[in-house]
């Protein structure tokens, strides 16, 4: 099984994994970046949303540096991760357990969409790769809004993060803010 993890770039964003329901791929999801534009999925045009995502990626890479990863299994992207300081992810302020801490990088998405690829440690590989990269950059803490009681959350389930050393920073009945000091 050949696994490769690559930094998310303007060139490879188009390769992000796809699935059958809205938003159909992480490359079309602007939930964290532009919550004001995520009002009616029926009116969204994929190319317009993709261009907004691409502009966001360029902006964050220019100001912060690497802000995402793609995980490839046998040369096909099956995993996606996105992270940045909270100022680049305005929807983080809308969570009851928020806002995310300004001294942390927020993982907004760490997602293995296809169920047949879950439970194979791919998410763990992706998370470890991100944490190693952020440590090398001198980042002091990482946070995310994990979901209680369900794996169906693009950031991932609470149990996944607790298993990897995160602790509940601010609790919530559905989406607690979890934190790992690096």
Phi, psi and omega in degrees: 000114181270118179240130177227137175245128181239149173295136177290128180227172176298330181284323185259359177305324180300339181273359182307145182303151179238161177208181191276341185246167181302135008270011174077338177188154176297336179290345177252005183264120177238024181306313183280326187276321184223067183301332180292342181262358183261052186266319184219100181305331182293336182265351182289139175252123187307315183295321179294317180294318178301318180295323176294318178297317180298317178297318178299313181301314178301314182299311183292318178298323180291323184267328187243326185109201182308136184220020178186168180218150168241135176254125181253136174240117183051048176069012177240130179292122180236354180222148182222140174221145179220138182204152180188166171300148185305333180298339179269356185231073189300336181291345178299333180288345183271357181274138180304326180275359181275186002281167174293154183286138181292340180272005184240160168264136182260125171277110180272335182208132169215099197224130170246094190294322184281123182302328181292345178260353179280156179076014181245015179071013179292319177298321178296319177299317180296314180297314180299321179297316179297312182298320178297315180297316181292323175300315180299331180274358178084015177291138186266336183206154178230138178228162172200160173264098181274160183254133175276138168077002180202136175280352184278078179204126182303331177283335178114163181282152180306315184302324179300312182289321178299321179298333182260018172094000176289154176234152178291120181269315173220123185277157176204153183293336180239315185233078177291152173272119179252153188220143172232123174275128183271000000 
